[in-house]
């Protein structure tokens, strides 16, 4: 069958194997020379694409939940949405979450996901108590920061290339309400936005929307969304039944003129410089989950979500250069989201590092791949890196420049017999064995 990442870019023919239980995974590993695990398919690029993939979504048991300590043990195919549905009513929330709840626990670990709170709480791996990983010989090893720590650090952010994650135990965050106090701050320049990030560094959550559609104005409009958990309130789920787009959207409507009109309306609907409201937790963290197949909006060719991080030093200068290059290539991202990240952890291929990360949604069109190759060089040459979970086209050379520990990562894979067994289209493209 044909499979692809969430961006619908890079479609491949694959044999999809779906084990009913953990013991079945070993049989599949032994029966196939090359294999990779796959969850709900929310990675944007080709990190979970291969000729043979193991669909882990049937491994979705919540094994144990300690509601007093806020510790949960789940199989790897359990989604963040399923964890939230159980834990939020009992006063607990996932400590780090991406922009969609339709992400499996295994995928969250393999990507070492970050959220709107990385500057304070770090990446997902920093809240994992332990995990169980099946190696290429079928052996299951327990890994953590203190047990088989080298393998743990290679697995978290390792894009599934060390083995198949079977289960994991994580420490949750205590909450008293399903409401978020949301503060929206309007800014007219990147300087203002960066300054607001620094002023509000202690805010538990922060994320900014940037208008990249106005190519004539030197100023860049943006909205900074701060968030913090309301201390008193009800612990009820506010999630509504998601809707579907019945057919693939005609992408001709998603052009630079439409984007400009949409962005102006989005920016100016906030009349005040600073506006504070209360919103449901799900609406703040997962605004697009209400439309399950929103990726169809980009049409048949799909889209590329290009995400990078650049160091804080000269961050504004580098970001302005990147935006200027995008304008030169006459490409307008439909969505541009900026976040601040804290210090990097010890994991070999984990994406976050101290600096600013920008995610850009580009509809696949003529000239886009050339633009991204140019941006890759700018990011890499300025000490930044590209997010592997979103990557679809990065070269081997750029990868090695961005991820200086790649050789150590390969040594760990060799030690635990993962070389040549756990392979994806992305890993082959990046020169990983």
C-alpha positions as CSV (number, residue, x, y, z in Angstrom):
1,X,0.0,0.0,0.0
2,X,1.0,3.6,-0.5
3,X,2.1,5.5,2.6
4,X,3.3,9.1,3.3
5,X,4.0,11.5,6.0
6,X,1.5,14.1,7.2
7,X,2.6,16.5,4.5
8,X,1.7,14.1,1.7
9,X,5.1,14.7,0.2
10,X,7.2,11.7,-0.6
11,X,4.7,8.9,-1.2
12,X,6.1,5.3,-1.1
13,X,4.9,1.8,-1.7
14,X,5.2,-0.2,1.5
15,X,4.3,-3.4,3.2
16,X,2.5,-2.4,6.4
17,X,2.6,-5.0,9.2
18,X,0.3,-4.6,12.1
19,X,1.1,-6.7,15.2
20,X,-1.8,-7.4,17.5
21,X,0.5,-7.7,20.6
22,X,4.1,-7.1,21.7
23,X,5.2,-10.7,21.1
24,X,4.2,-10.4,17.4
25,X,6.8,-7.6,16.9
26,X,9.7,-10.0,17.4
27,X,8.4,-12.4,14.7
28,X,8.1,-9.4,12.3
29,X,11.6,-8.2,13.0
30,X,13.1,-11.7,12.4
31,X,11.1,-12.1,9.2
32,X,12.3,-8.9,7.6
33,X,15.8,-7.7,6.9
34,X,14.9,-4.0,7.1
35,X,12.1,-2.4,9.1
36,X,10.9,0.7,10.8
37,X,8.2,1.5,13.3
38,X,5.3,3.7,12.4
39,X,2.5,5.3,14.6
40,X,-0.3,7.6,13.5
41,X,1.7,9.0,10.6
42,X,1.9,12.6,11.9
43,X,5.6,13.1,11.1
44,X,5.6,15.4,8.2
45,X,8.4,13.9,6.1
46,X,9.7,10.4,5.5
47,X,11.1,9.4,8.8
48,X,8.5,6.6,9.2
49,X,8.5,5.6,5.5
50,X,10.2,2.4,4.4
51,X,9.6,-0.6,2.3
52,X,8.4,-2.5,5.4
53,X,6.9,-0.7,8.3
54,X,5.5,-1.9,11.6
55,X,2.2,-0.2,12.4
56,X,2.2,0.1,16.3
57,X,-1.3,1.6,16.7
58,X,-2.8,-1.7,17.9
59,X,-0.4,-1.7,20.8
60,X,-2.5,0.9,22.6
61,X,-3.0,-0.4,26.1
62,X,-2.7,1.9,29.1
63,X,-1.1,-0.6,31.4
64,X,-1.1,1.4,34.7
65,X,-2.0,4.9,35.9
66,X,-1.1,6.1,39.4
67,X,-3.4,9.0,39.9
68,X,-1.8,10.0,43.2
69,X,1.7,10.2,41.8
70,X,0.8,11.2,38.3
71,X,2.8,8.3,36.7
72,X,1.4,6.4,33.7
73,X,2.7,3.3,31.9
74,X,1.5,2.8,28.3
75,X,2.3,0.8,25.3
76,X,3.9,2.7,22.5
77,X,0.8,2.9,20.3
78,X,-1.2,4.9,22.8
79,X,-1.8,8.4,21.6
80,X,-1.4,11.6,23.6
81,X,-5.1,12.2,23.0
82,X,-5.9,8.9,24.8
83,X,-3.6,9.7,27.7
84,X,-5.3,13.1,28.1
85,X,-8.8,11.7,28.0
86,X,-7.8,9.5,31.0
87,X,-5.6,11.8,33.0
88,X,-7.1,15.3,32.6
89,X,-10.3,14.5,34.6
90,X,-8.0,13.3,37.4
91,X,-5.9,16.4,37.4
92,X,-2.9,15.4,35.3
93,X,-1.6,16.5,31.9
94,X,1.2,15.4,29.6
95,X,4.3,17.4,30.6
96,X,5.3,18.2,27.0
97,X,3.0,18.1,24.0
98,X,3.2,19.0,20.3
99,X,0.6,20.8,18.3
100,X,-1.5,17.7,17.8
101,X,-2.7,15.1,20.3
102,X,-2.9,12.5,17.5
103,X,0.7,11.5,18.2
104,X,1.7,8.1,19.6
105,X,3.8,7.7,22.7
106,X,6.4,5.9,20.7
107,X,6.5,8.7,18.1
108,X,6.8,11.3,20.8
109,X,9.9,9.5,22.2
110,X,11.4,8.8,18.8
111,X,11.1,12.5,17.9
112,X,11.9,13.7,21.4
113,X,9.1,16.2,20.9
114,X,9.1,19.7,22.3
115,X,6.1,22.0,23.0
116,X,5.3,25.5,23.9
117,X,7.2,25.1,27.2
118,X,10.6,23.8,26.2
119,X,12.3,26.9,27.6
120,X,11.2,25.8,31.1
121,X,10.4,22.1,30.9
122,X,12.7,20.7,28.3
123,X,11.9,18.0,25.8
124,X,9.6,14.9,26.2
125,X,12.5,12.6,27.1
126,X,13.2,14.6,30.3
127,X,9.9,13.3,31.7
128,X,10.4,9.7,30.8
129,X,11.0,7.5,33.8
130,X,11.8,4.4,31.7
131,X,11.1,2.8,28.4
132,X,11.2,-0.7,26.9
133,X,12.9,-1.1,23.6
134,X,12.9,-4.2,21.4
135,X,16.3,-4.7,19.7
136,X,17.0,-6.3,16.3
137,X,17.5,-9.7,17.9
138,X,14.1,-9.6,19.6
139,X,15.5,-8.8,23.1
140,X,13.7,-6.2,25.1
141,X,15.9,-3.8,27.1
142,X,14.7,-1.3,29.7
143,X,16.3,2.1,29.1
144,X,16.4,5.3,31.0
145,X,18.8,8.1,32.0
146,X,20.3,5.6,34.5
147,X,19.8,2.2,32.8
148,X,21.4,1.6,29.4
149,X,21.7,5.4,29.3
150,X,23.6,5.4,26.0
151,X,20.8,3.6,24.2
152,X,18.2,5.8,25.9
153,X,20.0,8.9,24.6
154,X,20.2,7.4,21.1
155,X,16.5,6.3,21.1
156,X,15.0,9.6,22.3
157,X,15.2,11.7,19.1
158,X,16.6,8.8,17.2
159,X,13.7,8.5,14.8
160,X,13.1,4.8,15.4
161,X,16.6,3.8,14.2
162,X,17.7,2.0,17.4
163,X,14.8,-0.4,17.7
164,X,11.0,-0.6,18.3
165,X,9.7,1.2,21.4
166,X,7.3,-1.2,23.2
167,X,6.2,0.8,26.2
168,X,7.2,3.7,28.4
169,X,6.5,5.2,31.8
170,X,6.2,9.0,32.1
171,X,5.7,11.5,34.8
172,X,2.7,13.8,34.2
173,X,2.1,17.4,35.2
174,X,-0.4,18.3,37.9
175,X,-3.2,20.6,36.9
176,X,-6.3,22.0,38.7
177,X,-8.4,23.0,35.7
178,X,-9.0,22.3,32.0
179,X,-8.7,26.0,31.4
180,X,-5.8,28.0,30.1
181,X,-5.3,31.7,30.8
182,X,-4.3,33.0,27.3
183,X,-2.7,36.4,26.8
184,X,-2.3,37.7,23.3
185,X,0.3,40.4,22.6
186,X,0.4,42.2,19.2
187,X,3.8,43.2,17.8
188,X,4.8,45.2,14.7
189,X,8.4,44.0,14.4
190,X,10.7,41.1,15.0
191,X,12.5,43.2,17.6
192,X,9.3,43.8,19.5
193,X,8.4,40.1,19.3
194,X,11.8,38.9,20.5
195,X,11.7,41.4,23.3
196,X,8.3,40.1,24.4
197,X,9.6,36.6,24.5
198,X,12.4,37.7,26.9
199,X,10.1,39.8,29.1
200,X,7.7,36.9,29.4
201,X,10.3,34.1,29.6
202,X,8.8,32.9,32.9
203,X,5.4,32.2,31.2
204,X,4.8,28.5,31.3
205,X,3.8,28.4,27.6
206,X,4.6,30.7,24.7
207,X,4.2,30.6,21.0
208,X,4.0,33.2,18.3
209,X,2.3,33.5,14.9
210,X,4.1,35.6,12.3
211,X,2.7,37.2,9.2
212,X,5.1,36.5,6.3
213,X,2.7,37.6,3.5
214,X,3.5,41.3,3.4
215,X,6.6,41.6,1.2
216,X,6.7,45.4,0.8
217,X,6.6,46.4,4.5
218,X,9.8,46.2,6.4
219,X,7.9,45.6,9.6
220,X,6.6,42.1,10.4
221,X,3.4,41.7,12.3
222,X,3.0,39.0,14.8
223,X,0.9,37.7,17.7
224,X,2.5,36.2,20.8
225,X,0.3,33.7,22.7
226,X,1.2,33.2,26.3
227,X,-0.5,30.5,28.4
228,X,-0.7,29.3,31.9
229,X,-3.0,26.7,33.6
230,X,-5.9,28.3,35.5
231,X,-5.5,27.3,39.2
232,X,-9.2,26.7,39.9
233,X,-11.8,25.2,37.7
234,X,-13.4,22.0,36.4
235,X,-11.5,19.1,35.1
236,X,-13.7,18.1,32.2
237,X,-12.9,17.3,28.6
238,X,-13.9,20.1,26.2
239,X,-12.8,18.2,23.1
240,X,-15.5,18.3,20.4
241,X,-16.1,15.6,17.8
242,X,-13.6,16.4,15.0
243,X,-14.8,17.2,11.5
244,X,-13.5,16.0,8.1
245,X,-12.9,17.7,4.8
246,X,-14.9,15.5,2.5
247,X,-12.6,16.0,-0.6
248,X,-9.1,17.3,-1.2
249,X,-9.2,21.1,-1.2
250,X,-8.6,22.8,-4.4
251,X,-5.2,24.3,-3.6
252,X,-5.5,27.1,-6.1
253,X,-7.3,29.0,-3.4
254,X,-4.3,28.7,-1.1
255,X,-2.3,31.4,-2.9
256,X,-0.3,34.4,-1.7
257,X,-3.3,36.7,-2.2
258,X,-5.6,34.5,-0.1
259,X,-2.9,34.2,2.5
260,X,-2.4,37.9,2.7
261,X,-6.2,38.5,3.2
262,X,-6.4,35.8,5.8
263,X,-3.4,37.0,7.7
264,X,-4.6,40.6,7.8
265,X,-8.0,39.5,9.2
266,X,-6.3,37.2,11.7
267,X,-4.0,40.0,13.0
268,X,-6.6,42.8,13.2
269,X,-9.3,40.7,14.8
270,X,-7.3,41.4,18.0
271,X,-8.2,45.1,18.6
272,X,-6.1,45.5,21.7
273,X,-2.3,45.5,22.1
274,X,-2.7,43.0,25.0
275,X,-5.8,40.8,25.4
276,X,-6.4,38.2,28.1
277,X,-9.0,35.4,27.8
278,X,-9.7,31.9,29.2
279,X,-9.8,29.1,26.7
280,X,-10.1,25.3,27.0
281,X,-6.8,23.4,27.2
282,X,-7.5,21.5,24.0
283,X,-8.1,24.8,22.1
284,X,-4.8,26.3,23.2
285,X,-2.6,23.3,22.5
286,X,-4.4,21.5,19.7
287,X,-6.3,24.1,17.6
288,X,-6.1,22.0,14.4
289,X,-7.3,18.7,15.9
290,X,-10.9,19.8,15.4
291,X,-10.3,19.3,11.6
292,X,-8.8,15.8,11.3
293,X,-7.6,15.9,7.7
294,X,-6.6,19.6,7.6
295,X,-3.5,18.6,5.5
296,X,-5.9,18.1,2.6
297,X,-6.2,21.9,2.4
298,X,-2.9,22.0,0.6
299,X,-4.1,20.0,-2.4
300,X,-2.9,16.8,-4.1
301,X,0.8,17.7,-4.1
302,X,0.8,18.3,-0.4
303,X,3.0,20.6,1.6
304,X,6.3,20.7,3.4
305,X,6.5,22.0,7.0
306,X,10.0,23.3,7.2
307,X,11.2,23.8,10.8
308,X,14.6,24.9,12.0
309,X,16.2,26.3,15.1
310,X,18.8,29.1,15.2
311,X,21.0,30.2,18.1
312,X,19.8,33.2,20.2
313,X,23.0,35.0,19.2
314,X,22.2,37.1,16.1
315,X,18.8,35.4,16.1
316,X,17.0,38.4,14.7
317,X,19.6,39.0,12.0
318,X,19.5,35.4,10.9
319,X,15.7,35.2,10.9
320,X,15.4,38.4,8.8
321,X,17.9,36.9,6.3
322,X,15.8,33.8,6.0
323,X,12.6,35.7,5.5
324,X,14.3,37.9,2.9
325,X,15.3,34.7,1.0
326,X,11.8,33.4,1.1
327,X,10.5,36.6,-0.4
328,X,13.2,36.5,-3.1
329,X,11.9,33.1,-4.1
330,X,8.4,34.4,-4.1
331,X,7.2,31.7,-1.7
332,X,4.6,32.5,0.9
333,X,4.1,30.2,3.8
334,X,0.5,29.7,4.9
335,X,1.5,29.4,8.5
336,X,4.6,30.6,10.4
337,X,5.0,29.7,14.0
338,X,7.9,30.8,16.3
339,X,8.9,29.5,19.7
340,X,11.8,29.9,22.0
341,X,13.8,26.8,23.1
342,X,15.9,26.1,26.1
343,X,19.2,24.4,26.4
344,X,19.8,21.1,24.5
345,X,19.9,17.8,26.3
346,X,22.3,14.9,26.0
347,X,20.4,13.0,23.3
348,X,22.4,12.5,20.1
349,X,19.8,13.5,17.5
350,X,17.4,15.5,19.7
351,X,16.4,18.7,17.8
352,X,15.9,21.4,20.5
353,X,18.8,23.7,21.3
354,X,18.8,27.1,23.0
355,X,17.5,29.5,20.5
356,X,14.5,30.3,18.3
357,X,12.6,27.7,16.2
358,X,10.4,28.7,13.3
359,X,8.0,26.3,11.5
360,X,6.8,27.2,8.0
361,X,4.1,25.5,6.0
362,X,4.7,25.7,2.3
363,X,2.4,24.3,-0.3
364,X,4.5,22.2,-2.7
365,X,5.1,24.2,-5.8
366,X,7.7,25.1,-8.4
367,X,10.9,26.4,-6.9
368,X,10.1,25.2,-3.3
369,X,12.7,22.5,-3.1
370,X,15.4,24.9,-4.4
371,X,14.4,27.4,-1.8
372,X,14.6,24.8,1.0
373,X,18.1,23.7,-0.1
374,X,19.2,27.3,0.2
375,X,17.6,27.7,3.6
376,X,19.2,24.5,4.8
377,X,22.7,26.0,4.1
378,X,21.8,29.3,5.9
379,X,20.6,27.4,9.0
380,X,23.4,25.0,9.1
381,X,26.2,27.6,8.5
382,X,24.8,29.7,11.3
383,X,25.0,27.0,13.9
384,X,21.3,25.9,13.6
385,X,19.7,22.6,12.7
386,X,16.6,21.2,10.9
387,X,14.0,19.2,12.7
388,X,14.2,15.5,11.6
389,X,10.5,14.9,12.3
390,X,9.6,17.5,9.7
391,X,12.4,16.8,7.3
392,X,11.7,15.5,3.8
393,X,14.7,16.6,1.7
394,X,17.7,17.4,3.8
395,X,21.1,16.3,2.4
396,X,23.6,14.1,4.1
397,X,26.1,16.9,4.2
398,X,23.7,19.3,5.9
399,X,22.6,16.7,8.4
400,X,26.1,16.0,9.5
401,X,26.7,19.7,9.9
402,X,23.6,20.2,12.0
403,X,24.0,17.1,14.1
404,X,27.6,16.8,15.2
405,X,27.0,13.7,17.3
406,X,25.8,11.6,14.4
407,X,28.9,9.4,14.5
408,X,28.4,8.6,18.2
409,X,24.8,7.8,17.4
410,X,25.9,5.3,14.7
411,X,28.3,3.8,17.2
412,X,25.5,3.2,19.6
413,X,23.4,1.7,16.9
414,X,26.2,-0.6,16.0
415,X,26.7,-1.7,19.6
416,X,23.1,-2.7,19.9
417,X,22.9,-4.4,16.4
418,X,20.5,-1.8,14.9
419,X,22.7,-1.0,11.9
420,X,21.1,-2.3,8.7
421,X,18.0,-3.5,10.5
422,X,16.0,-0.4,11.4
423,X,16.0,1.7,8.2
424,X,13.8,4.5,6.9
425,X,13.8,6.4,3.6
426,X,15.0,9.4,5.7
427,X,17.9,7.5,7.3
428,X,19.1,6.3,3.9
429,X,19.0,9.8,2.5
430,X,21.0,11.1,5.5
431,X,23.7,8.5,5.1
432,X,22.8,6.5,8.2
433,X,23.5,2.8,7.8
